[in-house]
Amino acid sequence: MVTRRICGQASTVSNPHYDAPVRYPVEQFTAEERAILTPHFTNLERPVFALVNLPETVKGALFARYSRYSGTVRRLYLEEFAADAPAGGRPFDEEEGARAAQLYERVFVGYGDDSIAQVGGAHVACEWVSNILTKLLQRGRLAAYLEQSTRYIPYDQPLPGGGYRFYRDEELGSEFAAAMDEIFAIYSRSLTEVEAWAAERWPRGDGEPEGPWQRSIRAKALDLLRGLLPAATLSHVGIYASGQAYEQLILRLMASPLPEAREYGGMILDELKQVVPSFVSRVERPDRGGEWISYLERRREQTESWVSRLGLDRRGGGEDAPSVELIHVDGSEEDLLAACLFEAASAPETEVLARIDVLDRSERGELLTALAGDRANRRHRPGRGFEALRYRFEIVSDYGAFRDLQRHRMLTCQWQRLGPDLGAGVPDEVREAGAGGEFERALEVSREEYERLVGAGLPELAPYALSLAYRIRYTLDLNAREAMHLIELRSGREGHPSYRAVAQAMHERIAAIHPGVAATMSHVDTSAEPRLERIMSEIRTHRRQVRAAEQTEAPPGLNPLG
Ligand SMILES: Cc1cc2nc3c(=O)[nH]c(=O)nc-3n(C[C@H](O)[C@H](O)[C@H](O)COP(=O)(O)OP(=O)(O)OC[C@H]3O[C@@H](n4cnc5c(N)ncnc54)[C@H](O)[C@@H]3O)c2cc1C
């Protein structure tokens, strides 16, 4: 029975499939077979069931074999897998290593392809990782990630073993630790100051409960000061991913120039060897993982050498302002309309496009509105036709906003190494609270330590020293469907003003080129607040300067509809 709420009324809807006459074969099992199957299948009668109490690698092997087996998966389990299971029904968790490895090898050798490692997964927690490493962990996209929030957690508390929460490495030297201690000390002092200011600035309303008000004041103070925290700040990340995604993750970490990444790559591998050993067995084979890692390292070195040869590695001369530029567009609103109609039509896409071509402007507008549908909330998203349009944005924002936007997975995010050249902003409210001078001093300590590390021949490690308020340049390359999701979600007033400003600016840029598409994004929150307004004004000023410099109507690839 499923309880569903319809138009405010609770109504009980019986699941019709359970009571319906059987329209599919129901397999018969003996009592002995049922005893073997019951611990591992959530039912033995229906055509939909879940696999439980089986190691991930066994489930992977079972599904891999399934693709070439004419019977059902329960029968397959009985015929080919049950004999390997320990007696008593309870699964092979402790012995998974040897048993599952044998099963996996047998199936993999016989039927192997990479997809076997897609059908089993594991939860892994990576704790005390720097804000640089969190981005590398999440770079793969084909997984689920949860990360500790700098908006809800104060970083003024010491680590369990003492000292502030930042990444430490002997190679970085004692000067690094001293600089980080100073920044965190400023953060701690400023937190008290800014919180007191916020409590006065937004006093508790009549009848407003004390607890929620206090939490909102704290959140405001944390939001305003998060820009102080250095990229070395430690966080926790929870990951749920398939074996295949983990293999890629480990290879990527092992090939990284960052010692922290290589160390965590090794630790993730060690833990996965305990729970899904076969899925990651290729990593340590010199002829597989070894060569793969060498390929990734060589590829990076060659890219860097070409960047240097082309003179593109010179830093400095940055524009000390946030910006959001739409640097390339693929497709027109007509392409989107045709793609939206395509699946319901029976004609080739060229014919669909020709038919759209004769519609006048208002008919096209009406059609687009109808195809987007009545979107009661932002989760009601139009179909795949919206994926026919693609936008490439180049963004300069503070590292804090980048960190949050980078986590969207249905897009391609590419980012440059964090440096101080693009400047950093101090929130006006922090100045109003009287902590502006201290904030600036922390930024200076951070920049000086960055420069010291670069001077000491450690350019890869130097970004650890930089505060999240420093800006970074990155691209977000995404289709119109994902743009709708990202812009509507990230413009929401519960979000941080620096990424809200980026989302609103992205919407403005899309509206300038595809007004109809922008109008379908009906849940964009355009409300403002002082900090957001200031960032938007900086972004718009930058835009005007770019246009003046370009003296052109549109950058290459843009196709204004007029
Ligand atoms: C105000 C705010 C605060 C937040 N705070 C935190 C926080 O403290 N900690 C934290 O960890 N996260 C936080 N998040 C969410 C986090 O940043 C999300 O990872 C981010 O929003 C990107 O994920 P997404 O699913 O929204 O979108 P995308 O990754 O862009 O994906 C787009 C859509 O694709 C689908 N999709 C993508 N990946 C999968 C998948 N693996 N499985 C199934 N469907 C998928 C979903 O439909 C998804 O909506 C916060 C978000 C907001 C707006």
The ligand as an SDF file (V2000), in Angstrom:
LIG
                    3D

 53 58  0  0  0  0  0  0  0  0999 V2000
   21.9100   26.1890   -0.2710 C   0  0  0  0  0  0  0  0  0  0  0  0
   22.5750   24.8690   -0.5410 C   0  0  0  0  0  0  0  0  0  0  0  0
   23.3710   24.3060    0.4340 C   0  0  0  0  0  0  0  0  0  0  0  0
   23.9930   23.0850    0.2250 C   0  0  0  0  0  0  0  0  0  0  0  0
   24.7790   22.5810    1.2100 N   0  0  0  0  0  0  0  0  0  0  0  0
   25.3940   21.4060    1.0310 C   0  0  0  0  0  0  0  0  0  0  0  0
   26.2470   20.8680    2.0340 C   0  0  0  0  0  0  0  0  0  0  0  0
   26.4560   21.4480    3.0770 O   0  0  0  0  0  0  0  0  0  0  0  0
   26.8430   19.6910    1.8050 N   0  0  0  0  0  0  0  0  0  0  0  0
   26.6270   19.0180    0.6630 C   0  0  0  0  0  0  0  0  0  0  0  0
   27.1920   17.9590    0.5050 O   0  0  0  0  0  0  0  0  0  0  0  0
   25.8280   19.4710   -0.2940 N   0  0  0  0  0  0  0  0  0  0  0  0
   25.2120   20.6630   -0.1610 C   0  0  0  0  0  0  0  0  0  0  0  0
   24.4120   21.1500   -1.1680 N   0  0  0  0  0  0  0  0  0  0  0  0
   24.1090   20.3430   -2.3640 C   0  0  0  0  0  0  0  0  0  0  0  0
   25.3050   20.0660   -3.2080 C   0  0  0  0  0  0  0  0  0  0  0  0
   26.0190   21.2070   -3.4170 O   0  0  0  0  0  0  0  0  0  0  0  0
   24.9190   19.3380   -4.5100 C   0  0  0  0  0  0  0  0  0  0  0  0
   25.9240   18.4280   -4.6970 O   0  0  0  0  0  0  0  0  0  0  0  0
   24.8510   20.2320   -5.6950 C   0  0  0  0  0  0  0  0  0  0  0  0
   23.6790   20.9560   -5.5800 O   0  0  0  0  0  0  0  0  0  0  0  0
   24.9690   19.4790   -7.0080 C   0  0  0  0  0  0  0  0  0  0  0  0
   24.0850   18.3740   -7.0880 O   0  0  0  0  0  0  0  0  0  0  0  0
   22.6920   18.3560   -7.8000 P   0  0  0  0  0  0  0  0  0  0  0  0
   22.1710   16.9650   -7.6560 O   0  0  0  0  0  0  0  0  0  0  0  0
   21.8660   19.4620   -7.3210 O   0  0  0  0  0  0  0  0  0  0  0  0
   22.9420   18.7150   -9.3440 O   0  0  0  0  0  0  0  0  0  0  0  0
   23.8440   18.0870  -10.5030 P   0  0  0  0  0  0  0  0  0  0  0  0
   25.0090   17.3460   -9.9510 O   0  0  0  0  0  0  0  0  0  0  0  0
   24.1080   19.2290  -11.3950 O   0  0  0  0  0  0  0  0  0  0  0  0
   22.9190   17.0460  -11.2200 O   0  0  0  0  0  0  0  0  0  0  0  0
   21.7550   17.4600  -11.9390 C   0  0  0  0  0  0  0  0  0  0  0  0
   20.7010   16.4100  -11.7440 C   0  0  0  0  0  0  0  0  0  0  0  0
   21.1820   15.1730  -12.2740 O   0  0  0  0  0  0  0  0  0  0  0  0
   20.7370   14.0980  -11.4580 C   0  0  0  0  0  0  0  0  0  0  0  0
   21.9160   13.4340  -10.8390 N   0  0  0  0  0  0  0  0  0  0  0  0
   23.1860   13.8770  -10.7900 C   0  0  0  0  0  0  0  0  0  0  0  0
   23.9740   12.9800  -10.1880 N   0  0  0  0  0  0  0  0  0  0  0  0
   23.1940   11.9510   -9.8410 C   0  0  0  0  0  0  0  0  0  0  0  0
   23.4450   10.7050   -9.1910 C   0  0  0  0  0  0  0  0  0  0  0  0
   24.6480   10.3360   -8.7730 N   0  0  0  0  0  0  0  0  0  0  0  0
   22.3830    9.9000   -9.0160 N   0  0  0  0  0  0  0  0  0  0  0  0
   21.1620   10.2430   -9.4450 C   0  0  0  0  0  0  0  0  0  0  0  0
   20.8630   11.3970  -10.0520 N   0  0  0  0  0  0  0  0  0  0  0  0
   21.8760   12.2360  -10.2540 C   0  0  0  0  0  0  0  0  0  0  0  0
   19.8160   14.7070  -10.4070 C   0  0  0  0  0  0  0  0  0  0  0  0
   18.5230   14.7670  -10.8980 O   0  0  0  0  0  0  0  0  0  0  0  0
   20.3510   16.1130  -10.2930 C   0  0  0  0  0  0  0  0  0  0  0  0
   19.4430   17.0210   -9.7520 O   0  0  0  0  0  0  0  0  0  0  0  0
   23.8100   22.3840   -1.0070 C   0  0  0  0  0  0  0  0  0  0  0  0
   23.0200   22.9660   -2.0040 C   0  0  0  0  0  0  0  0  0  0  0  0
   22.4150   24.1920   -1.7930 C   0  0  0  0  0  0  0  0  0  0  0  0
   21.5920   24.7890   -2.8790 C   0  0  0  0  0  0  0  0  0  0  0  0
  1  2  1  0
  2  3  1  0
  2 52  2  0
  3  4  2  0
  4  5  1  0
  4 50  1  0
  5  6  2  0
  6  7  1  0
  6 13  1  0
  7  8  2  0
  7  9  1  0
  9 10  1  0
 10 11  2  0
 10 12  1  0
 12 13  2  0
 13 14  1  0
 14 15  1  0
 14 50  1  0
 15 16  1  0
 16 17  1  0
 16 18  1  0
 18 19  1  0
 18 20  1  0
 20 21  1  0
 20 22  1  0
 22 23  1  0
 23 24  1  0
 24 25  2  0
 24 26  1  0
 24 27  1  0
 27 28  1  0
 28 29  2  0
 28 30  1  0
 28 31  1  0
 31 32  1  0
 32 33  1  0
 33 34  1  0
 33 48  1  0
 34 35  1  0
 35 36  1  0
 35 46  1  0
 36 37  1  0
 36 45  1  0
 37 38  2  0
 38 39  1  0
 39 40  1  0
 39 45  2  0
 40 41  1  0
 40 42  2  0
 42 43  1  0
 43 44  2  0
 44 45  1  0
 46 47  1  0
 46 48  1  0
 48 49  1  0
 50 51  2  0
 51 52  1  0
 52 53  1  0
M  END
$$$$
